[in-house]
């Protein structure tokens, strides 16, 4: 008899069909107009292949503890141990490091997307436990978006405009006349959402935009960054030069006298500094169409024509998160704000600027105005953190200086890393550098359902269950539903839920009562739901079903804001609705940044050459973009059917323009080698004219598979190539999209990367 179990993952809600403990089917959520195909990959979690099935300890660490040879990580065999023994070892390490080195020496990195569940949220539960025993060093911001929110918090007072609360897409679809998409607005990335999503709205709004005949311009090196049926004008810009285009457009508008001087005077501060830069008063070079054309590779006349049209039509600028994932990534976000301010339509329906549309599924959709379900990390005893992408810097340079948002800080001396539910050997840049940094901590603990490249390089591995093996609930500020996540199957092997693991550790550390507050799994799920339900009733007079009804039907609608126009009240009366900035206004010229004097993030939006770009490329170099794949989220479900469909010979495909392939003697389907000074990897060539000449695009998420001997990484992981530097001294975001590489045809048999990874794994697992 088939049982129907409501569930949710980062790529949407669905129902699992279960027959005698086995998942036999997946049905999409009835209220989702555009469900992701990734939901059909979920049954792969039930396969024991690549799963962590029992607690294990690295052989060398078990013998010598913190004196062990740390270069044995990933090479030495694991020894199976009981849960009780493993938990004793973990608790002992937390106590030892805390006593001998202080809690700042414990790094609770745990950046990852293991489960969208709000209760079994591995990172939150780890930090909740550690906060009860003295704290930890954590991280701020995300790999996806760091430089962007930092500059917007300074120039707009908060980061709502890049977190889903700029103009909603329903307003854009009904009011915009000209839509300029910088980067992407793709269902490929919009299929996923942190914390889960009930309904995917992007395609609905894009179809309405097409129906209304809105002029759409896609500024991107990849034509597929908008669906082809949108029939957008494609501007194949050089990567990392969007800032120059934005400044050139703004300069042309100012040169022709079309700027909204009233808006600039009433609603911005420092605009004189910004306008002087556009006029070229400091460097003698006006920022006009010709200047922008030289940098971007786009036709000057097209830039001039668009500059004429933007102030004359209701114009909306959208900027994807990808643009700020680059050297000087603060600048495109700030320059887009400057261009929108010059046009003067901020605060009007369908006008202005917004960030991240399509970067996640909920950005731009009706956003929740109630309380989203979430576990608390509790109060933090210590204030120790790093910017999220500075892990290698921290491990390699204990005590070294760094800056963040104008504050000078020093890296802690990390002795213990506890990583729960994430895979930095996917997310992080320059993986060869990270591999070296990974040898520095005395102990590394990894808690995960899967034997990822990170778990392989642990000292202690704890098997966590996947979401389909436990109960939970999903929901977030960008979803219009709270969703039940019922347990579909029993945990595999000796896997335990994240809550059960941390609850047991809290017991050994003497803080279980404060950690669990007297609630078990279903007690917490009920509590979190009721908090959201009561808030909706009290603050929004919105009736949500009782818990039993919610759990039985699998979903509950929550109050949302539709047809939202960002900064409408501020535009109407800036004095009555000031922003939380240095001036209370939109900051186009910053006194704070002028005082700080950073060479890589100055007092106004500016074009600053990145460390690597096509304007300074050597002969034969291409610009590498590492984007999200269609068939998986990050490195999750990497060997499921949808992910494997995007590979050839078990490795990723790199998109190349026909001209770039021809000059290198590369044919479609051929194995190629990509390399630079940081590393090398193999991939399979996909020759297509949908990518701009001079650009190579290789998806992220392939499981890091170094060759046995000296040689290229085998799976097509682009992060062996990417640049590991901060976006600037102010924002310190990751710079993965600032990356030049060389590509050549690869001679010889490279083998199937998936099978090679599994063989490497088998060699270190207990016999």
Secondary structure, DSSP 8 states (H G I E B T S, - for coil): -EEEEEEEETTEEEEEEEETTEEEEEEE-TT-TT--GGGGGGGGGGS-TTB--S-EEEHHHHHHGGGS-GGGTTTS-EEE--HHHHHHHHHHHHHHHHHHH-GGGEE------S---SSS-HHHHHHHHHHTTT--EEEES-SSSSHHHHHHHHHTSSSHHHHT-SS-HHHHHHH-SEEEEES---HHHHT--TT--S---HHHHHHHHHHTT-EEEEESSBGGGS-GGG--EEE---TT-HHHHHHHHHHHHHHTT-S-HHHHHHHEESHHHHHHHHHTTTTS----HHHHHHHH---HHHHHHHHHHHTTS-EEEEE-GGGGSSTTTHHHHHHHHHHHHHHT-TTSTT-EEEE-BTTBTTTTS-EE-S----------SS-EEEETT-HHHHHHSTT-EEEETTEEEE-----EEEEES--HHHHSS-HHHHHHHTTSSSEEEEEESB--HHHHT-SEEEEB--GGGS-EEE--TT-SEEEEE---S--STT-B-HHHHHHHHHHHTT-HHHHHTT--HHHHHHHHHHHHHHHHHHHH------HHHHHHHSEEE--EE-S--TTHHHHH-TTTT--SSSSSSEESB-HHHHHHT-TTS-SB------SS-GGG--TT-EEEE----SSSSTTTTTTSHHHHTTEETTEEEEEE-HHHHHHTT--TT-EEEEEETTEEEEEEEEE-TTB-TTEEEE-S-------SSSS-BSS--GGGTS----S-TTT----TT--EEEEEE--S----HHHHHHHHHHHHS--
